[in-house]
Structure formats: structure tokens, C-alpha cells
Amino acid sequence: MKYLKTYELFDNEDLKSQFEIPYLRGEMSPEEINKWRNLKDGLLDTELNRIVNDVPWLVELKYRRSGSVLSIGFDNHIVYGKGKDGKEESVFYYFLIEIVRFRDEYSLNVYAKCHGNGQQIYSESIIKKSMPYKEVISQLKKPVFNLLIDFNNFINNYFGESHFSIKDKNTLVFNPLHN
């Protein structure tokens, strides 16, 4: 019991003051607290602000934080019709960037997945462990950006949905905070 690890459910004082008492009373589950929030609203978080400053296209996505894990992305479930057997046909897809900080090192996990009617339709990932901040930014700027464009275009072509305004990998994105 000498080394008791604590888990902080609330990543800032505003969330803590708003949700801690209802959570402790059992009126809210962790899932209700840990929902996606607009990234623009989270720029008070200094680490998140620093990352968005270096990789401005992230501002179009949503985020959630749990301790040292910063998750950025989107997800959706679509029911698009009925099959020959009369059952609903649906698809669930998500794009998730996880940035995990361990002191001065970071790991980066990126998943682009689409599942429909028990089948995997799209599955790409990038897994990078133990790297400095500059390498995380470099990965976000090129390989992750390219994967996001490909995945968003796939979702748009097959399901008519789009979660990202940029369609071309050669598009330059300027920081909206400086424009």
C-alpha cells in the first residue's frame, strides 16, 4: 500500500467542480463525463493548445482527456437501410488519435476503423511509441493527416458523411488562432 496509484477522472478544476459531486453520488457514470467535446472549447488546456498551435487542422475535430491520455477524433453510427433478410444495415466508424505523455516522452496511436454488419470494412492504424514532442508533431502533420484525408474521403464516398473539411492531402492549413 506504500505506492497507491490514483486516477484523476476530471482533468481540470471546472470539470471537477461541475461533475465531481454528481459522480460521487452515483448520478453520473464515467461514460457521461468522458464524452467528446469541441476542440475549440478545450484550448484552455495548455498542452492541447500547444499541439493545436503546431498542428492547426486538429481544431476541426473533437477531443476528450483522461489523465495523461489525450484523445482527438470523431465517431458515428449510421443505419442506412434494410438488408434482404429485413434486418437493419448499419455501420460504425471512428477516427481516433491518442497522444499519451510519459514525462518527456510521448506515444502516438492512430486508428481509422469502419465496421458494418459484423464485418470490418476499413482498418488502418499508426502506432508509434516513446518519441519526443517534435516527432509527435511531425507524425501528426504528414502520416496522420494523410490517413485522416483518406478515411474521411472513404466515409464520404460510401456513406455521404464528412467530418473533416479538407479533401486534398496537399492542402496547407494555417493556424486559425493566428488568422
GROMACS elastic network, one bead per residue, 0.5 to 0.9 nm:
[ bonds ]
;  ai    aj funct       b0    kb
    1     4     6  0.58264   500
    7    66     6  0.88133   500
    7    67     6  0.69682   500
    8    11     6  0.67532   500
    8    66     6  0.74900   500
    8    67     6  0.58046   500
    9    16     6  0.82211   500
    9    20     6  0.87680   500
    9    30     6  0.77483   500
    9    33     6  0.85170   500
    9    34     6  0.84421   500
    9    65     6  0.88462   500
    9    66     6  0.63216   500
    9    67     6  0.67744   500
   10    13     6  0.73910   500
   10    14     6  0.85693   500
   10    15     6  0.57950   500
   10    16     6  0.52128   500
   10    17     6  0.89940   500
   10    19     6  0.81119   500
   10    20     6  0.77723   500
   10    33     6  0.84270   500
   10    34     6  0.88829   500
   10    65     6  0.84550   500
   10    66     6  0.74466   500
   10    67     6  0.77734   500
   11    14     6  0.86704   500
   11    15     6  0.70175   500
   11    16     6  0.74658   500
   11    65     6  0.67848   500
   11    66     6  0.68004   500
   11    67     6  0.63894   500
   11    68     6  0.89604   500
   12    15     6  0.56296   500
   12    16     6  0.62636   500
   12    17     6  0.87930   500
   12    45     6  0.82436   500
   13    17     6  0.59823   500
   13    18     6  0.84190   500
   14    17     6  0.52808   500
   14    18     6  0.61162   500
   14    19     6  0.85501   500
   15    18     6  0.50596   500
   15    19     6  0.58176   500
   15    20     6  0.75923   500
   15    33     6  0.86199   500
   16    19     6  0.54488   500
   16    20     6  0.50802   500
   16    21     6  0.83643   500
   17    20     6  0.59833   500
   17    21     6  0.76552   500
   18    21     6  0.76152   500
   18    22     6  0.81855   500
   19    22     6  0.55877   500
   19    23     6  0.59948   500
   19    24     6  0.86141   500
   19    28     6  0.80327   500
   19    33     6  0.74266   500
   20    23     6  0.51456   500
   20    24     6  0.60958   500
   20    25     6  0.86184   500
   21    24     6  0.51122   500
   21    25     6  0.61375   500
   21    26     6  0.86567   500
   21    27     6  0.86797   500
   22    25     6  0.51035   500
   22    26     6  0.63236   500
   22    27     6  0.51242   500
   22    28     6  0.59476   500
   23    26     6  0.51387   500
   23    27     6  0.56912   500
   23    29     6  0.64585   500
   23    30     6  0.76485   500
   23    33     6  0.86313   500
   24    27     6  0.75697   500
   24    28     6  0.80964   500
   25    28     6  0.78679   500
   26    29     6  0.70184   500
   28    31     6  0.81598   500
   28    32     6  0.63258   500
   28    33     6  0.74245   500
   29    32     6  0.54101   500
   29    33     6  0.68468   500
   29    34     6  0.89097   500
   30    33     6  0.51820   500
   30    34     6  0.60310   500
   30    35     6  0.89379   500
   31    34     6  0.51225   500
   31    35     6  0.65754   500
   32    35     6  0.60617   500
   34    37     6  0.87498   500
   34    64     6  0.63725   500
   34    65     6  0.73636   500
   34    66     6  0.75217   500
   35    63     6  0.83035   500
   35    64     6  0.64722   500
   36    39     6  0.87219   500
   36    62     6  0.57222   500
   36    63     6  0.52604   500
   36    64     6  0.52224   500
   36    65     6  0.88552   500
   36    71     6  0.87616   500
   36    72     6  0.83531   500
   36    73     6  0.83919   500
   36    74     6  0.78226   500
   37    40     6  0.86500   500
   37    41     6  0.74013   500
   37    42     6  0.75587   500
   37    61     6  0.89336   500
   37    62     6  0.53765   500
   37    63     6  0.53712   500
   37    64     6  0.62237   500
   38    41     6  0.55078   500
   38    42     6  0.68454   500
   38    59     6  0.82263   500
   38    60     6  0.82146   500
   38    61     6  0.69803   500
   38    63     6  0.63836   500
   38    64     6  0.88011   500
   39    42     6  0.50799   500
   39    43     6  0.67372   500
   39    48     6  0.85744   500
   39    52     6  0.89287   500
   39    58     6  0.78227   500
   39    59     6  0.56080   500
   39    60     6  0.71930   500
   39    61     6  0.62242   500
   39    63     6  0.55743   500
   39    64     6  0.85342   500
   39    72     6  0.81883   500
   40    43     6  0.57729   500
   40    44     6  0.89889   500
   40    59     6  0.60170   500
   40    60     6  0.80203   500
   40    61     6  0.87445   500
   40    62     6  0.82811   500
   41    44     6  0.74931   500
   42    45     6  0.59079   500
   42    48     6  0.73222   500
   42    49     6  0.78152   500
   42    63     6  0.79069   500
   42    64     6  0.89201   500
   43    46     6  0.68997   500
   43    47     6  0.85551   500
   43    48     6  0.61476   500
   43    50     6  0.86462   500
   43    52     6  0.81632   500
   44    47     6  0.87973   500
   44    48     6  0.78572   500
   44    49     6  0.67718   500
   45    48     6  0.53517   500
   45    49     6  0.59879   500
   45    50     6  0.86165   500
   46    50     6  0.60693   500
   46    51     6  0.86614   500
   47    50     6  0.50809   500
   47    51     6  0.63199   500
   47    52     6  0.87014   500
   48    51     6  0.51519   500
   48    52     6  0.61644   500
   48    53     6  0.84555   500
   48    70     6  0.80635   500
   49    52     6  0.51742   500
   49    53     6  0.59741   500
   49    54     6  0.86807   500
   50    53     6  0.50547   500
   50    54     6  0.64183   500
   50    55     6  0.86466   500
   51    54     6  0.52104   500
   51    55     6  0.59690   500
   51    56     6  0.80117   500
   51    58     6  0.84403   500
   51   137     6  0.74181   500
   52    57     6  0.74697   500
   52    58     6  0.59984   500
   52    59     6  0.64724   500
   52   175     6  0.80026   500
   53    56     6  0.56470   500
   53   175     6  0.64228   500
   53   176     6  0.87097   500
   53   177     6  0.76176   500
   53   178     6  0.89546   500
   54   137     6  0.68821   500
   54   141     6  0.86496   500
   54   175     6  0.79534   500
   55    58     6  0.61542   500
   55    59     6  0.84048   500
   55   137     6  0.68746   500
   55   140     6  0.70440   500
   55   141     6  0.63447   500
   55   173     6  0.83851   500
   55   174     6  0.87047   500
   55   175     6  0.76756   500
   56    59     6  0.59724   500
   56    60     6  0.85271   500
   56   173     6  0.65165   500
   56   174     6  0.62851   500
   56   176     6  0.68533   500
   56   177     6  0.84191   500
   57    60     6  0.61319   500
   57    61     6  0.80854   500
   57   141     6  0.88186   500
   57   145     6  0.83927   500
   57   164     6  0.89858   500
   57   166     6  0.87886   500
   57   173     6  0.61467   500
   57   174     6  0.77996   500
   57   175     6  0.76496   500
   57   176     6  0.87223   500
   58    61     6  0.55712   500
   58    62     6  0.81982   500
   58    72     6  0.77824   500
   58    73     6  0.84130   500
   59    62     6  0.75790   500
   59   175     6  0.89684   500
   59   176     6  0.82939   500
   60    73     6  0.89401   500
   60   163     6  0.80508   500
   60   164     6  0.66058   500
   60   165     6  0.79913   500
   61    72     6  0.64930   500
   61    73     6  0.53230   500
   61    74     6  0.65721   500
   61   163     6  0.76556   500
   61   164     6  0.75337   500
   62    71     6  0.83602   500
   62    72     6  0.56181   500
   62    73     6  0.53979   500
   62    74     6  0.62427   500
   63    70     6  0.72267   500
   63    71     6  0.54626   500
   63    73     6  0.62943   500
   63    74     6  0.81635   500
   64    69     6  0.85263   500
   64    70     6  0.62214   500
   64    71     6  0.52755   500
   64    72     6  0.66021   500
   64    73     6  0.88797   500
   65    68     6  0.74277   500
   65    69     6  0.58095   500
   65    71     6  0.60068   500
   65    72     6  0.86524   500
   66    69     6  0.53037   500
   66    70     6  0.66201   500
   66    71     6  0.81333   500
   67    70     6  0.78699   500
   68    99     6  0.82308   500
   68   100     6  0.57676   500
   68   101     6  0.56500   500
   68   102     6  0.76498   500
   69    98     6  0.65349   500
   69    99     6  0.58137   500
   69   101     6  0.68223   500
   70    97     6  0.79988   500
   70    98     6  0.56752   500
   70    99     6  0.51536   500
   70   100     6  0.63676   500
   70   101     6  0.84938   500
   71    96     6  0.66156   500
   71    97     6  0.55513   500
   71    99     6  0.64664   500
   71   100     6  0.86582   500
   72    95     6  0.82130   500
   72    96     6  0.58323   500
   72    97     6  0.50206   500
   72    98     6  0.65206   500
   72    99     6  0.83112   500
   73    94     6  0.74430   500
   73    95     6  0.52399   500
   73    97     6  0.60401   500
   73    98     6  0.87805   500
   74    93     6  0.84764   500
   74    94     6  0.56674   500
   74    95     6  0.54716   500
   74    96     6  0.66398   500
   74   163     6  0.74131   500
   75    92     6  0.74856   500
   75    93     6  0.56252   500
   75    95     6  0.63579   500
   75    96     6  0.81443   500
   76    91     6  0.82717   500
   76    92     6  0.58043   500
   76    93     6  0.56518   500
   76    94     6  0.64953   500
   77    90     6  0.71521   500
   77    91     6  0.57497   500
   77    93     6  0.65905   500
   77    94     6  0.89029   500
   78    89     6  0.85400   500
   78    90     6  0.54167   500
   78    91     6  0.53081   500
   78    92     6  0.64025   500
   78    93     6  0.86301   500
   78   159     6  0.83265   500
   79    82     6  0.85379   500
   79    88     6  0.67417   500
   79    89     6  0.58329   500
   79    91     6  0.65572   500
   79    92     6  0.88923   500
   80    88     6  0.76046   500
   80    89     6  0.59155   500
   80    90     6  0.57855   500
   80    91     6  0.79220   500
   80   159     6  0.81751   500
   81    87     6  0.84632   500
   81    88     6  0.58143   500
   81    89     6  0.53302   500
   81    90     6  0.73648   500
   82    85     6  0.76875   500
   82    86     6  0.53985   500
   82    87     6  0.53837   500
   82    89     6  0.53025   500
   82    90     6  0.86549   500
   83    86     6  0.52221   500
   83    87     6  0.55449   500
   83    88     6  0.63000   500
   83    89     6  0.60407   500
   84    87     6  0.75491   500
   85    88     6  0.88376   500
   86    89     6  0.88962   500
   88   117     6  0.87176   500
   89   116     6  0.74562   500
   89   117     6  0.62799   500
   90   115     6  0.85584   500
   90   116     6  0.57002   500
   90   117     6  0.61515   500
   91   114     6  0.69242   500
   91   115     6  0.55673   500
   91   117     6  0.66891   500
   91   159     6  0.89976   500
   92   113     6  0.82824   500
   92   114     6  0.57514   500
   92   115     6  0.53060   500
   92   116     6  0.62663   500
   93   112     6  0.76596   500
   93   113     6  0.55180   500
   93   115     6  0.61929   500
   93   116     6  0.84460   500
   93   122     6  0.86053   500
   93   155     6  0.83436   500
   94   111     6  0.75983   500
   94   112     6  0.59468   500
   94   113     6  0.55412   500
   94   114     6  0.65593   500
   95   110     6  0.74738   500
   95   111     6  0.56576   500
   95   113     6  0.65780   500
   95   114     6  0.88692   500
   95   148     6  0.74436   500
   95   151     6  0.79261   500
   95   152     6  0.87614   500
   96   109     6  0.78955   500
   96   110     6  0.55584   500
   96   111     6  0.51567   500
   96   112     6  0.65888   500
   96   113     6  0.87723   500
   97   108     6  0.71764   500
   97   109     6  0.58573   500
   97   111     6  0.66377   500
   97   112     6  0.89299   500
   97   144     6  0.84151   500
   98   107     6  0.79760   500
   98   108     6  0.57412   500
   98   109     6  0.50518   500
   98   110     6  0.62444   500
   98   111     6  0.86247   500
   99   106     6  0.67185   500
   99   107     6  0.59120   500
   99   109     6  0.66945   500
   99   110     6  0.87339   500
   99   136     6  0.83116   500
  100   105     6  0.84685   500
  100   106     6  0.54829   500
  100   107     6  0.52329   500
  100   108     6  0.65601   500
  100   109     6  0.84137   500
  101   104     6  0.70876   500
  101   105     6  0.59932   500
  101   107     6  0.66837   500
  102   105     6  0.51942   500
  102   106     6  0.59049   500
  102   107     6  0.80462   500
  102   130     6  0.82852   500
  103   106     6  0.79556   500
  104   131     6  0.85977   500
  104   132     6  0.68090   500
  104   133     6  0.77606   500
  105   129     6  0.86275   500
  105   130     6  0.54576   500
  105   131     6  0.53314   500
  105   132     6  0.51076   500
  105   133     6  0.69205   500
  106   128     6  0.86339   500
  106   129     6  0.68344   500
  106   130     6  0.52882   500
  106   131     6  0.52834   500
  106   132     6  0.60513   500
  106   133     6  0.65419   500
  106   135     6  0.88951   500
  106   136     6  0.71807   500
  107   127     6  0.78237   500
  107   128     6  0.56368   500
  107   130     6  0.51543   500
  107   131     6  0.63431   500
  107   132     6  0.86447   500
  107   136     6  0.76871   500
  108   126     6  0.76412   500
  108   127     6  0.59556   500
  108   128     6  0.50636   500
  108   129     6  0.63086   500
  108   130     6  0.83431   500
  108   131     6  0.85378   500
  108   136     6  0.68011   500
  108   139     6  0.84868   500
  108   140     6  0.89371   500
  109   125     6  0.73496   500
  109   126     6  0.57746   500
  109   128     6  0.63069   500
  109   129     6  0.81708   500
  110   124     6  0.82388   500
  110   125     6  0.52904   500
  110   127     6  0.63932   500
  110   128     6  0.88039   500
  110   144     6  0.72540   500
  110   147     6  0.89300   500
  111   123     6  0.74705   500
  111   124     6  0.60576   500
  111   126     6  0.67270   500
  111   127     6  0.85928   500
  112   122     6  0.72375   500
  112   123     6  0.57480   500
  112   124     6  0.52434   500
  112   125     6  0.61471   500
  112   147     6  0.76564   500
  112   148     6  0.76370   500
  112   151     6  0.65789   500
  113   120     6  0.77079   500
  113   121     6  0.76141   500
  113   122     6  0.52476   500
  113   124     6  0.65444   500
  113   125     6  0.83035   500
  113   151     6  0.83814   500
  114   119     6  0.86533   500
  114   120     6  0.61460   500
  114   121     6  0.53574   500
  114   123     6  0.65403   500
  114   155     6  0.85826   500
  115   118     6  0.66622   500
  115   119     6  0.55643   500
  115   121     6  0.54172   500
  115   122     6  0.70562   500
  115   123     6  0.86505   500
  116   119     6  0.53107   500
  116   120     6  0.64491   500
  116   121     6  0.65987   500
  117   120     6  0.84705   500
  120   123     6  0.70257   500
  122   151     6  0.82843   500
  122   154     6  0.87017   500
  124   147     6  0.79190   500
  124   151     6  0.87411   500
  125   147     6  0.84446   500
  126   143     6  0.82750   500
  126   144     6  0.76453   500
  126   147     6  0.89423   500
  128   131     6  0.75679   500
  128   136     6  0.85457   500
  128   139     6  0.88820   500
  131   134     6  0.81869   500
  131   135     6  0.61608   500
  131   136     6  0.69101   500
  132   135     6  0.55027   500
  132   136     6  0.66586   500
  133   136     6  0.51290   500
  133   137     6  0.64193   500
  133   138     6  0.87119   500
  134   137     6  0.51505   500
  134   138     6  0.61854   500
  134   139     6  0.86894   500
  135   139     6  0.61359   500
  135   140     6  0.85606   500
  136   139     6  0.51406   500
  136   140     6  0.61791   500
  136   141     6  0.86423   500
  137   140     6  0.50361   500
  137   141     6  0.60833   500
  137   142     6  0.88603   500
  138   141     6  0.52172   500
  138   142     6  0.65689   500
  138   143     6  0.83322   500
  139   142     6  0.56927   500
  139   143     6  0.56123   500
  139   144     6  0.61116   500
  139   145     6  0.83079   500
  140   143     6  0.63687   500
  140   145     6  0.60468   500
  141   144     6  0.65211   500
  141   145     6  0.57065   500
  141   146     6  0.83806   500
  142   145     6  0.52127   500
  142   146     6  0.60174   500
  142   147     6  0.85998   500
  142   169     6  0.87364   500
  143   146     6  0.51464   500
  143   147     6  0.61728   500
  143   148     6  0.86420   500
  144   147     6  0.50513   500
  144   148     6  0.61300   500
  144   149     6  0.86525   500
  145   148     6  0.51101   500
  145   149     6  0.62697   500
  145   150     6  0.87094   500
  145   169     6  0.74494   500
  146   149     6  0.51499   500
  146   150     6  0.62126   500
  146   151     6  0.85772   500
  146   168     6  0.87427   500
  146   169     6  0.58848   500
  147   150     6  0.51231   500
  147   151     6  0.60232   500
  147   152     6  0.84215   500
  148   151     6  0.51390   500
  148   152     6  0.58834   500
  148   153     6  0.83669   500
  148   164     6  0.82133   500
  149   152     6  0.52133   500
  149   153     6  0.60199   500
  149   154     6  0.85062   500
  149   164     6  0.78112   500
  149   166     6  0.69453   500
  149   167     6  0.58689   500
  149   168     6  0.68648   500
  149   169     6  0.64930   500
  150   153     6  0.52234   500
  150   154     6  0.61637   500
  150   155     6  0.87693   500
  150   167     6  0.81754   500
  150   168     6  0.89026   500
  150   169     6  0.85020   500
  151   155     6  0.62294   500
  151   156     6  0.85343   500
  152   155     6  0.51256   500
  152   156     6  0.60642   500
  152   157     6  0.85530   500
  152   161     6  0.81473   500
  152   162     6  0.60643   500
  152   163     6  0.66790   500
  152   164     6  0.65667   500
  152   165     6  0.89539   500
  152   166     6  0.88076   500
  152   167     6  0.77402   500
  153   157     6  0.59787   500
  153   158     6  0.85522   500
  153   161     6  0.89163   500
  153   162     6  0.75296   500
  153   164     6  0.89527   500
  153   167     6  0.66331   500
  154   157     6  0.52040   500
  154   158     6  0.61528   500
  154   159     6  0.81621   500
  155   158     6  0.54307   500
  155   159     6  0.54758   500
  155   160     6  0.66802   500
  155   161     6  0.59599   500
  155   162     6  0.66782   500
  155   163     6  0.88303   500
  156   159     6  0.55074   500
  156   162     6  0.52713   500
  156   163     6  0.86346   500
  157   160     6  0.58600   500
  157   161     6  0.79445   500
  158   161     6  0.82288   500
  159   162     6  0.87278   500
  162   165     6  0.73205   500
  164   167     6  0.77013   500
  166   169     6  0.77982   500
  166   171     6  0.72027   500
  166   173     6  0.89863   500
  167   171     6  0.81318   500
  168   171     6  0.57156   500
  169   172     6  0.84762   500
  173   176     6  0.86171   500
  174   177     6  0.87308   500
  174   178     6  0.79702   500
  174   179     6  0.75992   500
  175   178     6  0.55516   500
  175   179     6  0.65808   500
  176   179     6  0.51194   500
